[in-house]
Amino acid sequence: MHSSQNLSIYVHIPFCARKCLYCDFLSFTAEKELINRYFDALSKEICLNADTYKDYTVKSVFFGGGTPSLPDAEYICDILDLLHSKFIFGEDAEITIEMNPGTVSFDKLIKYKAAGINRLSIGAQSFNDDELKKLGRIHDFATFIKTYEAAVEVGFENINIDLMSALPGQSLETYLSTLKKAVELKPTHISAYSLIVEEGTPFFDMELDLPDEDTDRLMYHETKRIIAESGYHRYEISNYAFGDGEKNECYHNKVYWERGNYLGLGLGASSMIENVRFSNITDIMEYIGRLSASESVVSEKEELSFESQMEEFMFLGLRLVKGVDMDLFYRQFGKKAEDVYGDVIVKYKTLGLIEIDGNRLRLTEKGLDVSNTVMAEFCF
């Protein structure tokens, strides 16, 4: 578990070359001048926060987006330098940047590495060019391979590949072909998600030729099988790390699931520090304006109730394959998980969806398949 004085930092870079048709993240295209002004504002936000968190040790930084690899490398490197100058970093801090193939040059990768970035997360989504086109992606398979090989050549050893299943026009065969090519590359980490068509995205209003439910389930089960057979272990519902130990697991993501402290910087970014959740405003001009006047950009703040803390401990922790630590639950809340959630635990144990092993309560293999249903029951 994370010491209360540990901190993870998420930095939101909202710019994209083009908005993908399925994307519901806060992102958009922008001219150079706006990008300049945004990074100036972001630097101010970092300086405004530095004093508050001077006693924390930064264990991870995650540049997410949008497409953080779209702006010139200098922007990201300068932000990282500024973070290093304003915060205390742990020796082995994990520093990740998300990137899209087609936005990264060899030169950019060299600069990232020199700046201290030690983990890449590449949004491949599919290795099938037709599927990529239908998603509105700007890259093709050849571009992905070029990006991946350049990253390896530059010396990045910790690389995640993002894959999606249940895509428009996708068959089980085309998906498995992508998956097999992905494991052959032997990245240290694979994130494999099923497409969810969100309201407010172009996909929501389109007639999509999506795989049926049975094919979707098959894709899900084959993902688990093929990735496991290739030497990866699953440590969270959608995430797989190469090898046996925790070394290749994404530390930053685990902070979210284990309710560690994280500070979100940038437009619309969310934070949770010592059981207080807060998030930034989502209007870029207002964000830039407030920071140029050295004003706070926090829009919503919520101190989590005791009940909410227990709920989150359970339903976020159950996303992890190892489940939740019941001794830790007792230490944090002064109650036994069995006393608070007895009925739910008995119900799902009887159904074979939950198991208790020593002090850990976790979803069974069958339970992970229907995780949302089970996790929802841990909400009061």
N, C-alpha and C positions, 0 to 999 in steps of 0.2 A: 504494500500500500504506500501511498505517497505521503511523505512527511508534510505537515501543514505548512512548512516554510519553503516547500518546493513550488515552482511556478512553471507553467507552460505558456508560451505566447503564440497566438494565432494572428497572422497579418493578412488582411484581406486586400487583394489586388483585383479590382472589379472589371478590368479591361479585357476585351476579347477581339480577335480579328473578325469574328462573325459569331452571332449567337446561334448555338445549336438548337434544333427544332424541339428537343425534349427538355431543354434546360430551364429549371425554375430558380436558379441561383441569381443573386443580385449581381448582374454583369451586363456590360454594354460596350459598344465600340466607342472610341474617343480619339480626338485629334491630339497631336503632340503637346499643344499648349495646355490642354486640360490635364493631361497625364503629368506634366511638370507641376502644375498647381496642386494636384492631388498628393504627389509625393512630398511637396513642401508642407502641406497640411498634416500628412502622416508623421513627418519628422517632428512637427510641433506637438502632436498628440503623444508621441513617445516621450518627449521632454516633460510634458505636463504630468505624465504618469510616473516618471522615474522615482521621484521622492517617496511616493506612496509605497512602492514595492522594493525599497532599497535593502530591506532585510531578507528578501526572498532569493533563492537560488534558482536560476533558470535551467531547467533540465531538457527543454525542447522548444524549438521554434518551428512553425509550420507556415509557409507562404502558400495560401490557397486563393481561389478565385471563382470567377474569371480565369484568366490565363496569366499567371505571374511571370511566365517566361516570355510574354509578348513585349513588354517594354525593354529598352536597352538594359543590358546586364548591370550597368553602373547604378541604376536606380535601386535595384535589389541589394547590390553590394554595399551601397552607402547606408541603406536602412539597417543592414546587418551590422555594419561598423558602428552605427549610432547605438543600436541595442547593446552591443558589446561595451560601449563606453558608458552607458547609463545604468546597466544592470549587472549583477554578479552572475556569471555563467558557471555551471558545473563543468568539470573537466571533460566529461564524455557526452556533452549535450548533443542530442540528435537534432540536426537542422535540415529540414525537408523543404524542397520546392516542388510544386506541381507544375508539370509542363505538358504542352501539346506538341506532338510532332509537327514540323513545319514552322515552328516559331523559335527553333533553337539551332544555333550554329556551333561549330567546333570551338570557335573563339569564345562564345558565350559560356559554354560548359567549362572552359579553362578558367574563366573569371569567377564563375560560381564556386569552383573547387578552391581557388586561391582565397576566396572570401570566407571559407569555412563551411560551406554547405556540404553535408556528407550523406545526404539521402535524396534520391529523386523519385518522383511519382509520375509516371508517364501515362497519359490518358490515351490508351490504344483503342479501347471499346470493342473493336472488331478488327480482324485481319482480312476481311472480305470487302473489296472496294465498293461493290454495289450497296452493301449494308451501310458502309461509312457515308456514302452519298445520301442515302435515305435519312440518315441521322442529321445531315447538314454539317458533317465534320469537314475541316479544311484540308485534311491530309489523306493520303492513301497508304496502303501497306508498305510500299517501297520507302516512303518518307519515314514511316515509323521505324523500319529496320535501320535506316541510315542514322536516325537519331539515337537509337538504342546502341548501335555499334560504336558511334562516336562517344557516347557516355562511358562505355566500357573502356575504350581506348584512352580516354582522358584519365581514367583511374577510379571512376565511381564504382564502389563495391556493393553499395546498398541501393538496389533499384526495385521499385514497385511497378507492376503493370496493372492498370485498371482494365477490366473486361466487363462487357455487358451481354446478357442473354435476353431471350424473348423479344428480339428486335423485329421491326417491320420487314417482312420478306425473308426472315431467317428460318432455315430448316435445321433439324437436329444435326444433319451432316455438316452444314456450313459452320455451325457453332462448334462442333467437335473438332473440326479442322483448325479453327482459331485457337481453341484450347490446347490442342496437341502442339501446335507451333509455339504457343506461349511457354509451355513447360520445357520444350526443347531448348529455349533460350536460357533456361536456368536462372531467372531473376531471383533475388533473395525473397521477394514477397509478391503475392498476387491478391488483388481484390476483385472478387467476382460478384456482380450484382445482376438482378433481374430488372429490366426496364419497368419503371412505374410511370404511367402517363399522368402527369400532374395538370390540374386545372390552371389556366393562365398561360400554358405553353402552346405554341403552334400545333403540336401533336394532338392536343386535346380537341381541337376543332377539325381534325383531318380524319378521313376514312382510312384507317390503317389496316394493313394485312398482317395482323399479329399471329404468332403461333398459338394454337389452342392450349387449353389448360393442361392437358395430358402431356403435350410436347414440352411445355414450360417446366412441368415437374420432372420430366425425364432429363431435361437440360440441367436442372438443379442437382439431381442425383448423380448424373455422369460427371458433373463438375467436381463433386466431392470425391468420387472414385478415382478419376484420372489424376487429379491434383495429389491425392494421398499416395497413389501408386508411384508418383514421380518424386517422392521424397519430401513432400511438404506436410506440415501439420496445421490443422485448422484451429485457430485460437479464439476466433470470434465468428459470428454467424456468416459474414461475407469475406472474412480475411484469413489468408493462409501464409505461413512463413516457412522458408526452406530450413530443413534440419530439425533437430529435436528441441533444443533449448529455446530460451526467450530471445536470444541474441538478434534474430532477424524480425521479431515482432515489432510493430510500429509503436514505440513508447508513447508518442503523442496521442494517438487514438485511444490507447488504454487509459490515459488520464481522463478522457470524457466518460468512459464506462465505469471507471473506479472512483469517479467524483473527486478527482484531484483539483487543485486550483488552476484555472486557466484565464488568461487575460486576452481578450480579443481587441485588436487594434485595427483601425480602418473602417471604411463605410459599412454600416450594418452589422459589424462583428459582435458576437456574443461572448460574455464572460461569466465565469462563476468563481467567486473568491469567498472562502469561509462561509459557504451556504447562502451567499447572496448572489442572485442572478441579475445581470444587467446587460443591456445591448445598446449599440450606437444607432444614431439616426441613419436613415437610408437615402436621403436626398443629397446628392453630391455637392450641389452649389451651397446648400445650407451647411454641410460638413466643412467645406473649405472656408466659408464665411465665418463660422463660429470659431474655428481654430485660428484664423488670422487675427481674431480679437482675443485669442487665448482663453476662449470659453469652453466649457465641457461639451462633449458631443453625445453624452449618455442620454438615451430617450426613455428607457423603462428600467425600473429597478424593482426587484421583488426579493424580500427576505423569505427564505423557504421555511415553512412551518415544520415542526417536529415530524408530523405525519408525512409531509411531502419529502422530507429527507429520507425517511424510512422507505417510502415508495420507490424513490429514485435509486436508493441503495440496491433494492431488489430487482427492479425491472431493467435498470442499466447493467447491473452486475450479471444478470442472467444471459445477457448477450454474449458474454465470454464463455467459452467452452468449459473452462474450469469452474464456472459458476461463482457463487458468493461465499464468503468466509463467514460462517455463522458465529464464530467466536468474536470476530471483529464487529459484527452487528451488535452483539451483546455489549462489547466495550464502548461502542459509540452511542448506543441508545439506552443502555441499562435494562433492556428487555431481551428475552429470547425470541428469535425469529419464529420458533414453533408456537409461542404464546400469542404472537401478533397475527400470524398467518396460518395458524393450525389447520383450519378447514380447507384452505386453498391447497396447502401442502399435501394433506391427506387425499384430497380429491385427485390431484394430478399424480401423486405417487401410485394410487390405485389404478389410474389409467395408463401407468407406465411412461408418463411424460416427464417426470421429475425423479431424481434419485438423490439419496444422501450418502456421501462417502466420507467417513470421519467427520470433520467439521465443515465440509463443503456441501452446499446444496446446489445442484446443477440440473440443467435440462438433459434428458437422455437424447440419444441420436434421433429418436422419434419425436421427442419434445422440441428439438431444434427445428424440425421441419414445420412445426406449427407454432413457432415461438411467439408470434404476436398475440395469439389467442391466450396463451398461458401467461405471458408477461402482463397483459391487460388486467388480469385478475389480482395482481399485486397492488392495484390502485384502489384506494378507499372509495 
